[in-house]
Amino acid sequence: MISNIHRLLTISTAMLVASTAIAAAEPSADLIAAAKKEGTLTTIALPHNWCGYGDLIAAFKAKYGIEVNELNPDAGSGDEVEAIRANKGNTGPQAPDVIDVGLSFGPTAKKEGLLQPYKVSTWASIPDSAKDAEGYWYGDYYGVLSFVTNKDVVKNPPKDWADLQKSEYANTVSLAGDPRTSNQAVQAVYAAGLAAGEKDATKVGQAGLDYFAKLNKAGNFVPVIGKSASLAQGATPIVVAWDYNGLAWRDSLNGNPPVDVTVPASGVIAGVYVQAISAFAPHPNAAKLWMEFLYSDEGQIGWLKGYCHPIRFNDLAKNKKVPQELLDKLPPAAAYEKAVFPTLDEQAAGKAAITTKWDSVVGSNVQ
């Protein structure tokens, strides 16, 4: 079940040495000039409180003077791929230049001819198992699924998946996306299947669906996409979300209400996301410059500030470029020791079952 990604991304405590010196790999002058001539970069599905993207976008704009046209920040991975598909030949503002999607969406988008290859200058420091050898997609960051709880509403935060089925959590549990299109939600259902004890990768997705069907029947599941606002308002008091989202929400809410972020005791799923450039990007040079920025030391540290473990984390740590104050804000390393990194084949099997059978098995229209 655990892939080579797990081995390559394992954080060695011996490497966690602090330094405030952050270097940045500089792209070529020709690329910068070409990107500035295009003048705009169109992104999609980048909420400002997701992985520190608000600060990253602001830093990119300030550094290069390029405008960033931000499409639908709440879109899921499937929506991002569809936006490329629907805008072939369209050079207008609705055509995304770049996407940031769940790992399983990279190979399928490549196979469909929706991506173009590009290898950033720091390519060698990205683990081979987390990138396409030809440069069509490349891992950017990872995290684990967690339970994000509004402690004003839920006094006793759940510690494991089995807890969520208890009557005390009636009408409280939500997903952070639509499991028919959102990678984050798909992985949550997959994690529930693992926690239920299913070992067969081809059956984990179905086991997760069965779990959520029971949760829905019990009246514990809320068919509302959980976000920081709905968490704070009490509409979705428990949200199953990536740890980095929960930690960012906790910080932004600043104790109003108090928020608990718990990595479950079982079914700990780690998810790698990937970057890619649209084959039909209206601003291909700005897209390449954006990738150079994200994969520079500066960009990678920017993701870590947003609680996402950047794909080049081990390389940064080895070279003493990870500030200690950032490490101190992360959950204890022990919480990640049981993390499972599903392989591409395992993810594909789970995704196929979950996205196509959610309606018939769970029967809840998440919006």
C-alpha positions in Angstrom: 0.0 0.0 0.0 2.8 2.4 0.8 4.5 3.6 -2.4 8.0 4.9 -3.1 6.6 8.4 -2.5 6.4 7.6 1.2 10.0 6.5 1.3 11.3 9.5 -0.6 9.2 12.0 1.3 9.9 10.7 4.8 11.1 13.5 6.9 14.3 12.8 8.7 14.6 14.6 12.1 18.3 14.8 11.6 17.6 17.1 8.6 15.4 19.5 10.4 18.0 22.2 10.9 16.9 25.8 11.0 18.1 28.6 8.8 16.5 31.9 7.8 18.5 32.2 4.6 16.2 31.4 1.7 17.7 31.3 -1.7 15.7 31.3 -5.0 16.6 29.7 -8.2 16.5 32.5 -10.8 14.8 31.7 -14.1 16.4 33.0 -17.3 16.2 36.6 -18.3 14.6 35.5 -21.6 11.8 33.7 -19.8 11.2 36.6 -17.5 11.0 39.0 -20.4 8.6 36.8 -22.4 6.4 36.3 -19.3 6.3 40.1 -18.7 5.4 40.7 -22.3 2.3 38.3 -21.9 1.5 40.3 -18.7 -1.0 37.9 -17.2 -1.2 34.5 -15.5 -4.5 32.7 -15.2 -4.9 30.3 -12.2 -7.8 28.3 -11.0 -8.8 26.7 -7.7 -6.2 28.5 -5.5 -7.9 29.7 -2.3 -5.7 32.2 -0.5 -5.9 30.2 2.7 -4.8 27.0 1.0 -1.1 26.2 1.4 -0.2 29.9 1.7 -1.3 30.7 -1.8 -2.5 34.2 -0.9 1.0 35.3 0.0 2.6 33.3 -2.9 0.4 35.0 -5.5 1.1 38.4 -4.0 4.9 37.7 -3.9 4.8 36.6 -7.6 2.9 39.7 -8.7 5.3 42.0 -6.7 8.4 40.2 -8.0 7.6 40.2 -11.7 4.9 42.8 -12.2 2.6 40.2 -13.8 -1.2 40.3 -13.1 -2.8 37.1 -11.8 -6.3 36.3 -13.0 -7.8 34.0 -10.4 -10.6 31.7 -11.5 -13.0 29.9 -9.2 -10.9 29.5 -6.0 -13.3 26.8 -4.7 -13.1 24.5 -7.7 -12.0 20.8 -7.3 -9.4 18.9 -9.3 -12.0 17.6 -11.7 -13.3 21.1 -12.3 -9.7 22.3 -13.1 -9.2 19.6 -15.7 -12.6 20.3 -17.2 -11.8 24.1 -17.4 -8.8 23.2 -19.7 -11.0 20.8 -21.7 -13.8 23.3 -22.1 -11.5 26.1 -23.2 -9.4 24.6 -26.0 -8.6 27.3 -28.4 -9.9 30.0 -26.1 -7.3 32.6 -25.3 -9.7 34.6 -23.1 -9.8 35.1 -19.3 -11.7 31.8 -18.7 -8.9 29.6 -19.9 -6.5 28.5 -17.1 -2.7 28.5 -17.8 -1.9 26.3 -14.8 -3.6 23.7 -12.6 -2.9 22.3 -9.1 -4.6 18.9 -8.8 -4.6 15.6 -6.9 -1.9 13.2 -8.0 -4.2 10.9 -9.9 -5.5 13.7 -12.1 -2.0 14.4 -13.6 -1.5 11.2 -15.6 -5.1 11.2 -16.9 -4.8 14.8 -18.0 -1.5 14.0 -19.8 -3.1 11.0 -21.5 -5.9 13.2 -22.8 -3.4 15.6 -24.3 -4.4 18.5 -22.0 -0.9 19.3 -20.6 2.4 20.5 -22.0 5.8 19.5 -20.6 8.1 21.8 -18.7 11.0 21.0 -16.3 11.8 23.7 -13.8 15.4 24.5 -12.9 15.2 22.6 -9.6 13.8 19.5 -11.3 16.5 17.2 -10.0 15.5 17.8 -6.4 11.9 16.6 -7.0 11.6 12.9 -6.1 11.4 10.7 -9.3 8.3 8.9 -7.9 6.5 12.3 -7.6 6.9 13.5 -11.1 6.3 12.6 -14.7 9.6 11.7 -16.3 8.8 13.8 -19.4 7.8 16.8 -17.3 4.0 16.9 -17.9 3.2 17.0 -14.2 5.2 17.2 -11.0 4.4 16.9 -7.3 4.2 20.2 -5.4 3.3 19.5 -1.8 1.6 17.0 0.5 -0.4 16.7 3.7 -2.6 14.2 5.6 -6.4 14.2 6.1 -7.5 15.4 9.5 -10.6 16.2 11.5 -11.1 19.9 11.9 -13.4 20.7 14.8 -15.2 23.8 16.1 -14.8 23.3 19.8 -17.5 25.7 20.7 -20.0 23.3 19.1 -18.3 20.0 19.6 -16.8 19.8 23.1 -15.2 16.4 22.6 -13.4 16.4 19.2 -13.3 12.9 17.5 -10.0 11.0 17.5 -10.7 8.4 14.9 -13.1 7.5 12.1 -15.2 5.2 14.3 -15.9 8.1 16.6 -17.7 10.0 13.8 -20.5 7.4 13.8 -21.4 8.1 17.5 -24.7 9.8 18.2 -23.0 12.7 19.9 -21.8 13.8 16.4 -25.3 14.0 14.9 -25.5 16.6 12.1 -21.9 17.7 12.4 -19.6 15.8 9.9 -18.8 17.3 6.5 -16.4 16.9 3.7 -14.2 19.7 2.3 -15.5 19.2 -1.2 -17.9 17.3 -3.5 -16.7 13.6 -3.6 -17.8 13.4 -7.2 -15.2 16.0 -8.3 -12.9 17.0 -5.4 -9.7 15.1 -4.8 -9.7 16.2 -1.1 -13.1 14.6 -0.6 -12.3 11.5 -2.7 -9.3 10.9 -0.5 -11.4 11.3 2.6 -13.8 8.6 1.5 -10.8 6.4 0.6 -9.3 7.0 4.1 -12.6 5.9 5.7 -12.4 2.7 3.7 -8.9 2.0 5.0 -10.0 2.8 8.6 -12.8 0.3 8.2 -10.2 -2.4 7.8 -10.3 -3.0 4.0 -6.9 -4.2 2.7 -7.7 -4.8 -0.9 -6.9 -1.6 -2.9 -9.6 -2.4 -5.4 -12.2 -2.5 -2.6 -11.1 0.4 -0.4 -13.2 2.9 -2.3 -16.4 0.8 -1.9 -15.7 0.3 1.8 -15.4 4.1 2.1 -18.7 4.6 0.3 -20.4 2.1 2.7 -19.0 4.0 5.7 -20.4 7.3 4.5 -23.7 5.7 3.6 -24.0 4.6 7.3 -22.9 8.0 8.4 -25.5 9.6 6.3 -28.2 7.2 7.4 -27.4 7.9 11.0 -27.9 11.6 10.5 -24.4 12.5 11.2 -23.4 13.6 7.7 -24.0 17.2 6.6 -24.2 17.5 2.7 -22.5 21.0 2.8 -19.0 21.6 1.6 -17.0 22.4 4.7 -15.0 25.6 4.7 -13.5 28.0 7.2 -16.7 30.1 7.2 -19.1 27.2 7.7 -16.8 25.7 10.4 -16.8 29.0 12.3 -20.6 29.5 11.9 -21.3 26.0 13.1 -23.0 24.8 9.9 -20.2 22.2 9.5 -18.7 21.8 13.0 -16.5 18.9 11.9 -14.8 19.0 8.5 -12.6 16.2 7.1 -9.9 18.2 5.4 -6.2 18.3 4.7 -4.2 19.1 7.8 -2.8 22.2 6.2 -6.2 23.6 5.5 -7.3 23.0 9.0 -4.2 24.6 10.5 -4.6 27.6 8.3 -8.3 27.9 9.3 -7.3 27.6 13.0 -4.8 30.4 12.6 -7.2 32.7 10.7 -10.0 32.3 13.1 -7.6 33.0 15.9 -9.6 31.4 18.7 -13.1 32.6 17.5 -14.1 29.8 17.7 -11.4 27.6 19.1 -10.4 24.9 16.5 -9.0 21.5 17.0 -7.0 19.8 14.2 -6.7 16.0 14.8 -4.9 13.5 12.7 -7.0 10.3 13.1 -5.6 7.2 14.8 -6.3 5.0 11.8 -6.9 5.5 8.1 -4.2 8.2 7.8 -4.1 9.1 4.2 -1.3 11.4 2.8 -2.1 13.2 -0.4 0.4 14.5 -3.0 -0.8 17.3 -5.3 0.8 18.1 -8.6 1.3 21.1 -10.8 0.9 21.2 -14.6 0.7 23.7 -17.4 -2.3 23.6 -19.8 -1.5 22.4 -23.4 -3.6 25.4 -24.5 -2.3 28.0 -22.0 -2.9 31.5 -23.3 0.2 32.7 -21.4 2.7 29.8 -21.6 5.7 31.8 -20.6 4.0 33.3 -17.5 2.9 29.7 -16.7 6.6 28.6 -16.8 7.7 31.5 -14.8 5.1 30.7 -12.2 6.4 27.1 -12.0 10.0 28.4 -11.6 8.8 30.6 -8.7 6.8 27.8 -7.0 9.7 25.3 -7.2 12.4 27.8 -6.1 13.4 27.8 -2.4 11.3 30.9 -1.9 8.2 29.2 -3.3 8.7 26.0 -1.5 9.1 27.8 1.9 5.9 29.7 1.0 4.0 26.4 0.9 5.5 25.4 4.2 4.3 28.6 5.7 0.8 27.5 4.7 1.4 24.2 6.5 1.9 22.2 3.4 5.0 20.0 3.2 6.7 21.1 -0.1 7.9 18.4 -2.4 11.5 19.6 -2.1 11.3 19.5 1.7 14.1 17.0 2.2 16.4 18.9 -0.2 15.7 22.2 1.7 16.2 20.6 5.1 19.5 18.9 4.0 20.8 22.3 2.9 19.6 23.9 6.2 17.0 26.2 4.6 14.0 25.4 6.7 13.3 28.0 9.4 12.9 26.3 12.8 9.9 28.5 13.6 8.0 26.9 10.7 8.8 23.4 12.0 7.5 24.3 15.4 4.1 25.2 14.1 3.5 21.7 12.5 1.7 18.9 14.3 4.0 16.4 16.1 5.9 14.2 13.7 4.4 11.1 15.5 1.0 12.0 14.0 2.4 11.3 10.5 4.1 8.0 11.2 1.1 5.9 10.2 0.5 7.9 7.0 -0.2 5.9 3.9 0.7 7.2 0.4 -1.6 5.3 -2.1 0.0 4.5 -5.4 -1.3 6.0 -8.6 -3.0 2.6 -9.4 -4.6 2.5 -5.9 -5.8 6.1 -6.2 -7.2 5.5 -9.7 -9.2 2.4 -8.4 -10.5 4.4 -5.5 -11.4 7.5 -7.5 -13.3 5.5 -10.1 -15.5 3.8 -7.5 -16.1 6.9 -5.4 -16.8 9.4 -8.1 -19.2 7.1 -10.0 -21.0 5.4 -7.1 -21.4 8.2 -4.5 -24.9 9.0 -5.7 -26.1 5.5 -5.8 -24.5 4.3 -2.5 -24.5 7.3 -0.3 -27.3 9.3 -2.0 -26.3 12.7 -0.6 -25.9 15.7 -2.9 -22.9 17.6 -1.5 -23.0 21.3 -2.4 
